[in-house]
Amino acid sequence: MDLLDARHRHTPDSSSSPHAASDMGLPLAGAAYQPYVSELLSFSIERLHKEPELLRVDAERVRRQMQEVAVENYGAFIAASEALSFVRAQLESFDGHLEAMIEEIPNLTSGCTEFVESAQQILEERKLNQTLLANHTTLLDLLEIPPLMDTCIRNGNYDEALDLEAFVSKISKLHPDLPVVQGLAAEVKKTVQSLISQLLQKLRSNIQLPECLRIVAHLRRIGVFSESELRLQFLRCREAWLSGILEDLDQRNVYDYLKGMVTCHRVHLFDVVNQYRAIFNNDKSGNDENSEGGLLFSWAMQQVSNHLATLQVMLPSITEGGSLSNILEQCMYCAMGLGLVGLDFRGLLPPIFEE
């Protein structure tokens, strides 16, 4: 009865809260110990006297079991310790790498910016390449214009070559900011220079009026010469052709040379004057009193002067009267023929032959 009274004195009131029991300082007042406390209250006094010994025995048994477990699994504990050390070292390494990565973030940002800019440039170039691919056929046609012009020039198809030149000139004005178009225009310009040289070379050959008209028409279409320059070029080229004919004559035989020279001037000089008149029928470059124009008149008179000067120099080498008479007759006939174009120089011949 005394023990029960003591138990009742130490047992908290059922109406009191766990906080009140905790405030009283009881070691088994926690909520986790309530089942054990309830079990203790159900024990008899004898059982309660044995409880401390039983608890000690259980504690010893648990301690031995823990020692046995520790001995049996010491490898696991060592491995766990090593793993913990390894993880700690790895975390420290990770921390170092993270700090290094944080330091490299500005460089990474800069690199990404450069990559974006480079990618943008590549994208623009890709768009240009796509545009180039879409217009590949047209571009090939444009790039084939210079060799096509050269082929036309070699084959004498000057009209077709000039049509191509006009087309390139037009697109060059429409697209002055495209390098490929400007490069094409530069190549075509070089080809046109070759065409001009070939046309002028033809004027230095033995061609008739229709061919002269066609060549001058091409030169006018090209537009590289003004009208006065074109007339001067025509006379220079025809003069070069006449000079070439005279150079081919054998000067060692004076009689044959003079006959050939007179025949050349009678036939070809007459043709050149008529060709000039037919092509440039509105020449007003000279005095109004000269219906043929100053340029043609000056050039023709220079040819006549050269003709007379050659006669004056070479006639003394002919001593036979028959040969002189024949040369005089040829010269009179030449002067009479040239008189049809206003170049009659018969009055200038007697003094030369009399000397």
C-alpha positions as CSV (number, residue, x, y, z in Angstrom):
1,M,0.0,0.0,0.0
2,D,2.9,2.3,0.8
3,L,4.4,1.7,-2.6
4,L,1.1,2.3,-4.3
5,D,0.7,5.5,-2.4
6,A,4.2,6.5,-3.5
7,R,3.4,5.6,-7.1
8,H,0.3,7.7,-6.9
9,R,2.3,10.6,-5.4
10,H,4.9,10.5,-8.2
11,T,2.3,9.9,-10.9
12,P,1.1,13.1,-12.5
13,D,-2.5,14.0,-12.4
14,S,-4.4,12.6,-15.4
15,S,-5.9,16.0,-15.8
16,S,-2.5,17.7,-16.1
17,S,-0.9,18.3,-19.5
18,P,2.4,16.9,-20.8
19,H,3.9,20.3,-20.5
20,A,3.1,20.3,-16.8
21,A,4.9,16.9,-16.4
22,S,7.9,18.2,-18.4
23,D,8.0,21.2,-16.0
24,M,8.2,18.8,-13.1
25,G,11.4,17.3,-14.5
26,L,10.3,13.7,-14.8
27,P,12.7,11.7,-17.0
28,L,10.0,9.6,-18.6
29,A,7.5,12.4,-19.1
30,G,8.1,12.6,-22.9
31,A,5.4,11.5,-25.3
32,A,7.8,8.8,-26.6
33,Y,8.0,7.2,-23.2
34,Q,4.3,7.0,-22.5
35,P,3.8,3.4,-23.7
36,Y,6.7,2.3,-21.5
37,V,5.3,4.3,-18.6
38,S,1.9,2.7,-19.1
39,E,3.5,-0.7,-19.1
40,L,5.4,0.0,-15.9
41,L,2.2,1.0,-14.2
42,S,0.8,-2.4,-15.0
43,F,3.7,-4.3,-13.4
44,S,3.6,-5.7,-9.9
45,I,5.9,-4.5,-7.2
46,E,8.2,-7.5,-7.6
47,R,8.3,-7.0,-11.3
48,L,9.2,-3.3,-10.7
49,H,12.0,-4.3,-8.4
50,K,13.4,-6.6,-11.2
51,E,13.0,-4.0,-13.9
52,P,16.3,-2.1,-13.3
53,E,18.3,-5.4,-13.5
54,L,16.4,-6.4,-16.6
55,L,17.1,-3.0,-18.2
56,R,20.8,-3.4,-17.3
57,V,20.9,-6.9,-18.8
58,D,19.2,-5.6,-22.0
59,A,21.6,-2.7,-22.2
60,E,24.6,-5.0,-21.8
61,R,23.1,-7.3,-24.5
62,V,22.6,-4.4,-26.9
63,R,26.1,-3.1,-26.2
64,R,27.6,-6.5,-27.0
65,Q,25.5,-6.8,-30.1
66,M,26.7,-3.3,-31.2
67,Q,30.3,-4.4,-30.6
68,E,29.8,-7.5,-32.6
69,V,28.2,-5.6,-35.4
70,A,31.0,-3.1,-35.3
71,V,33.6,-5.9,-35.4
72,E,31.8,-7.8,-38.2
73,N,31.3,-4.7,-40.3
74,Y,34.4,-2.7,-39.6
75,G,35.2,-2.8,-43.3
76,A,32.0,-1.1,-44.1
77,F,32.7,1.6,-41.5
78,I,36.2,2.2,-43.0
79,A,34.8,2.3,-46.5
80,A,32.1,4.7,-45.4
81,S,34.8,6.9,-43.8
82,E,36.9,6.7,-46.9
83,A,33.9,7.5,-49.0
84,L,33.1,10.4,-46.8
85,S,36.7,11.7,-47.2
86,F,36.5,11.2,-50.9
87,V,33.2,13.0,-51.2
88,R,34.6,15.8,-49.1
89,A,37.6,16.1,-51.4
90,Q,35.4,15.9,-54.5
91,L,33.2,18.6,-53.1
92,E,36.2,20.8,-52.5
93,S,37.4,20.1,-56.1
94,F,33.9,20.9,-57.3
95,D,34.0,24.1,-55.4
96,G,37.4,25.0,-57.1
97,H,36.0,24.1,-60.5
98,L,32.9,26.2,-59.9
99,E,35.0,29.2,-58.9
100,A,37.1,28.7,-62.0
101,M,34.0,28.4,-64.1
102,I,32.6,31.6,-62.5
103,E,35.8,33.4,-63.5
104,E,35.5,32.1,-67.0
105,I,31.9,33.1,-67.4
106,P,32.8,36.6,-68.8
107,N,35.0,34.9,-71.4
108,L,32.2,32.5,-72.2
109,T,29.8,35.4,-72.6
110,S,32.2,37.1,-74.9
111,G,32.7,34.0,-76.9
112,C,29.0,33.5,-77.2
113,T,28.6,37.0,-78.5
114,E,31.4,36.5,-81.1
115,F,29.7,33.2,-82.1
116,V,26.4,34.9,-82.5
117,E,28.0,37.7,-84.7
118,S,29.9,35.1,-86.7
119,A,26.7,33.0,-87.1
120,Q,24.9,36.1,-88.3
121,Q,27.5,36.8,-90.8
122,I,27.5,33.2,-92.0
123,L,23.7,33.4,-92.2
124,E,24.0,36.5,-94.4
125,E,26.5,34.8,-96.6
126,R,24.3,31.7,-96.8
127,K,21.4,33.9,-98.0
128,L,23.7,35.4,-100.6
129,N,24.7,32.0,-101.7
130,Q,21.1,30.9,-101.9
131,T,20.4,34.0,-104.0
132,L,23.4,33.2,-106.2
133,L,22.1,29.6,-106.6
134,A,18.7,30.8,-107.5
135,N,20.1,33.1,-110.2
136,H,22.9,30.7,-111.3
137,T,21.7,30.4,-114.8
138,T,21.2,34.1,-115.3
139,L,24.7,34.8,-113.8
140,L,26.3,32.3,-116.1
141,D,24.6,33.9,-119.1
142,L,26.0,37.3,-118.0
143,L,29.5,35.9,-117.5
144,E,29.5,34.4,-120.9
145,I,28.9,37.8,-122.6
146,P,32.6,38.8,-123.0
147,P,33.7,35.5,-124.6
148,L,30.5,35.6,-126.7
149,M,31.3,39.1,-127.8
150,D,34.8,38.1,-128.7
151,T,33.5,35.2,-130.8
152,C,31.1,37.6,-132.6
153,I,34.0,40.0,-133.3
154,R,36.2,37.2,-134.7
155,N,33.4,36.0,-136.9
156,G,32.6,39.5,-138.1
157,N,29.1,39.7,-136.4
158,Y,29.6,43.2,-135.2
159,D,25.9,44.0,-134.9
160,E,25.4,41.2,-132.4
161,A,28.6,42.2,-130.5
162,L,27.3,45.8,-130.2
163,D,23.9,44.5,-129.0
164,L,25.6,42.7,-126.2
165,E,27.6,45.8,-125.4
166,A,24.5,47.9,-125.2
167,F,22.8,45.4,-122.9
168,V,25.8,45.3,-120.5
169,S,25.9,49.1,-120.5
170,K,22.3,49.3,-119.6
171,I,22.5,46.8,-116.7
172,S,25.7,48.6,-115.5
173,K,23.7,51.8,-115.2
174,L,20.8,50.1,-113.5
175,H,23.1,48.3,-110.9
176,P,26.1,50.6,-110.3
177,D,26.6,49.0,-106.8
178,L,27.1,45.4,-107.9
179,P,30.7,44.4,-108.3
180,V,30.0,41.5,-110.6
181,V,28.1,43.8,-113.0
182,Q,30.8,46.4,-112.9
183,G,33.5,43.8,-113.5
184,L,31.5,42.5,-116.4
185,A,31.2,46.0,-117.8
186,A,35.0,46.4,-117.5
187,E,35.6,43.2,-119.5
188,V,33.1,44.2,-122.1
189,K,34.9,47.6,-122.4
190,K,38.2,45.8,-123.1
191,T,36.4,43.7,-125.8
192,V,35.0,46.9,-127.3
193,Q,38.5,48.3,-127.6
194,S,39.5,45.1,-129.5
195,L,36.4,45.6,-131.7
196,I,37.5,49.2,-132.4
197,S,41.0,48.1,-133.3
198,Q,39.6,45.5,-135.7
199,L,37.3,48.0,-137.4
200,L,40.1,50.5,-137.9
201,Q,42.3,47.7,-139.2
202,K,39.6,46.9,-141.8
203,L,39.6,50.6,-142.8
204,R,43.3,50.1,-143.6
205,S,42.5,47.3,-146.1
206,N,41.2,47.2,-149.6
207,I,37.4,47.5,-149.0
208,Q,34.6,49.0,-151.0
209,L,32.1,51.7,-150.1
210,P,29.4,49.3,-148.6
211,E,31.9,47.9,-146.2
212,C,33.2,51.4,-145.4
213,L,29.6,52.5,-144.6
214,R,29.1,49.5,-142.4
215,I,32.3,50.0,-140.5
216,V,31.7,53.7,-139.9
217,A,28.2,52.9,-138.8
218,H,29.6,50.5,-136.2
219,L,32.1,53.1,-135.0
220,R,29.4,55.7,-134.6
221,R,27.3,53.2,-132.7
222,I,30.2,52.6,-130.3
223,G,30.5,56.3,-129.7
224,V,34.1,56.3,-128.8
225,F,34.9,59.0,-131.4
226,S,33.3,62.3,-132.0
227,E,32.1,63.1,-135.5
228,S,35.2,65.1,-136.4
229,E,37.5,62.5,-134.8
230,L,35.7,59.8,-136.8
231,R,36.3,61.6,-140.1
232,L,39.9,62.1,-139.2
233,Q,40.3,58.4,-138.3
234,F,38.7,57.4,-141.6
235,L,41.2,59.5,-143.6
236,R,44.2,58.3,-141.6
237,C,43.2,54.7,-142.0
238,R,42.7,55.0,-145.8
239,E,46.0,56.9,-146.1
240,A,47.7,54.1,-144.2
241,W,46.2,51.7,-146.8
242,L,47.4,53.8,-149.7
243,S,50.9,54.1,-148.1
244,G,51.0,50.3,-147.8
245,I,50.3,49.9,-151.5
246,L,53.1,52.3,-152.4
247,E,55.5,50.6,-150.0
248,D,54.8,47.3,-151.7
249,L,56.1,48.7,-155.1
250,D,59.6,48.1,-156.1
251,Q,61.5,51.4,-155.9
252,R,64.6,49.9,-157.6
253,N,62.8,50.2,-160.9
254,V,61.9,53.9,-161.0
255,Y,59.7,53.6,-164.1
256,D,57.6,50.8,-162.8
257,Y,57.4,52.4,-159.4
258,L,56.1,55.7,-160.8
259,K,53.6,53.9,-163.0
260,G,52.3,51.9,-160.0
261,M,52.1,55.1,-157.9
262,V,50.2,57.0,-160.6
263,T,47.8,54.1,-161.0
264,C,47.3,53.8,-157.3
265,H,46.4,57.5,-156.9
266,R,44.2,57.4,-160.0
267,V,42.1,54.5,-158.8
268,H,42.3,54.4,-155.0
269,L,42.6,58.1,-154.2
270,F,39.6,58.7,-156.3
271,D,37.7,55.9,-154.4
272,V,38.7,57.3,-151.0
273,V,37.4,60.8,-151.9
274,N,34.1,59.3,-153.1
275,Q,33.8,57.1,-150.1
276,Y,34.4,60.0,-147.8
277,R,31.8,62.1,-149.6
278,A,29.2,59.3,-149.4
279,I,29.8,58.6,-145.7
280,F,30.3,62.2,-144.5
281,N,28.1,64.1,-146.9
282,N,27.6,67.0,-144.5
283,D,31.2,67.9,-143.8
284,K,31.4,71.6,-142.9
285,S,34.8,71.6,-141.3
286,G,36.4,73.8,-143.9
287,N,35.8,77.0,-145.8
288,D,32.3,77.5,-147.1
289,E,33.8,78.1,-150.6
290,N,35.0,74.5,-150.7
291,S,32.0,72.3,-151.2
292,E,33.9,69.1,-150.0
293,G,34.9,70.5,-146.6
294,G,38.2,71.6,-145.3
295,L,39.3,68.3,-143.8
296,L,38.8,66.3,-147.0
297,F,40.3,69.0,-149.1
298,S,43.4,69.4,-146.9
299,W,43.9,65.7,-146.8
300,A,43.5,65.3,-150.6
301,M,45.8,68.2,-151.4
302,Q,48.4,66.7,-149.1
303,Q,48.2,63.4,-151.1
304,V,48.5,65.4,-154.4
305,S,51.5,67.3,-153.0
306,N,53.2,64.0,-152.0
307,H,52.5,62.7,-155.5
308,L,54.1,65.7,-157.2
309,A,57.0,65.6,-154.8
310,T,57.7,62.0,-155.6
311,L,57.6,62.8,-159.3
312,Q,60.0,65.6,-158.9
313,V,62.5,63.5,-156.9
314,M,62.3,60.3,-159.1
315,L,61.8,61.6,-162.6
316,P,65.5,62.6,-163.1
317,S,66.3,58.9,-162.8
318,I,64.4,58.2,-166.1
319,T,66.5,59.2,-169.1
320,E,64.5,57.6,-171.9
321,G,62.1,60.0,-173.6
322,G,59.6,57.3,-174.3
323,S,59.4,56.4,-170.7
324,L,59.0,60.0,-169.6
325,S,56.3,60.5,-172.2
326,N,54.5,57.4,-170.9
327,I,54.7,58.6,-167.3
328,L,53.4,62.1,-168.4
329,E,50.5,60.5,-170.2
330,Q,49.7,58.4,-167.1
331,C,49.9,61.4,-164.8
332,M,47.7,63.5,-167.1
333,Y,45.1,60.7,-167.2
334,C,45.3,60.4,-163.4
335,A,44.9,64.2,-162.9
336,M,41.9,64.2,-165.3
337,G,40.3,61.4,-163.4
338,L,40.9,63.1,-160.0
339,G,39.5,66.3,-161.6
340,L,36.1,64.7,-161.3
341,V,36.4,65.1,-157.5
342,G,38.1,68.5,-157.6
343,L,41.7,67.4,-157.6
344,D,42.8,68.3,-161.2
345,F,46.6,68.9,-161.0
346,R,47.4,68.8,-164.7
347,G,48.5,72.4,-164.7
348,L,51.3,71.5,-162.2
349,L,52.8,68.7,-164.2
350,P,54.6,70.5,-167.1
351,P,57.1,72.4,-164.9
352,I,58.1,69.1,-163.3
353,F,58.6,67.3,-166.5
354,E,60.3,70.2,-168.2
355,E,62.9,70.2,-165.4
